[in-house]
């Protein structure tokens, strides 16, 4: 059985105030061409269909058009909700869609939805597990010890009979320990949203969503396919692709990637104003039609630099300076501390500043529990 693994479409996303709808239309059309050429038996869409829980009308229309075209290919489509999605909105119409072989994860109710499909090697069972927090699972397993995301996913999967009698494919949207993040992904407190790889033992393929870099975790049978587009400059070096999984007899799996070419690339340029506006540099280059982060190295600010540069590079997203003045005022140690500082540490610093003494161990425990409780309660 041939599977096309997608995730994190983030339809309706804006990057540095630039709408990505046109770029997303372009890349989805490219994916439809791949579907036509490769003829997969199933397309897996592993969460973060939309960028917001209440998506824009044009984002919904775009996904509607994409699903309509997929249905014409007579391939099965499996969809789960991610942390950016509203599980209720993604689940809408699921029973009706199933008649067209589009299978959507319902709102989690303590059970994992499964769909069986057949090929020449027997049964392939698909498990649709949407993005979950521990609080979602505790609601249905009040007697279980669920203190972490690992506990939550292990408990949610505890009713799944993963046996040797058929092949098992799990669609889920979580952060698996050991995977590499990008800056455009949401962070949790001190990495508490990590899920241990061992909870996926027994599955023949785990189709992951959530992280934007294509990567295997532990082995090729547990994989993030990544986003189809670059959504942050930290992703500028990524090679975006879709993942094609050839699931043969039990224990035999082959994976390859098919590269994607965006309408506009995401590029970082650095140099003086004179260098970047030199006709020999930009004429005929792809930079003029790329999304750009430009860093000027001029010692003096260039009046209306971004306006002048936009005459050549209309898709500038960010403009910075790197010179003696900016390096003098920049303190990388403080920036790194802000990135790594947890909410508990920030509160502890504030408490000590206001009270001239550190928090007690009892106060730290109370605050840590309170922060976790508030974090889990977020929609």
Secondary structure, DSSP 8 states (H G I E B T S, - for coil): -EEEEE----BT-EETTEE-HHHHHHHHHHHHHHHHHH--SEEEEES--BSSSS--HHHHHHHHHHHHHHHHTT-EEEEE--TTS-HHHHHTTHHHHGGGTEEE----SSS-EEEEEEETTEEEEEEEE----HHHHHTT-TTS---SHHHHHHHHTTT----TTSEEEEEEE-EETT----TTS---GGGTTEE-GGGGTT-SEEEEES-SS-EESSSTTEEE---SS--SGGGTT---EEEEEEE-STT-EEEEEEE---SS-EEEEEE-HHHHT-HHHHTT-GGGGSEEEEEE--SS--TTHHHHHHTT-TTEEEEEE-SHHHHHH--HHHHHHHHH--HHHHHHHHHHHHHSS---HHHHHHHHHHHHHHHHH--
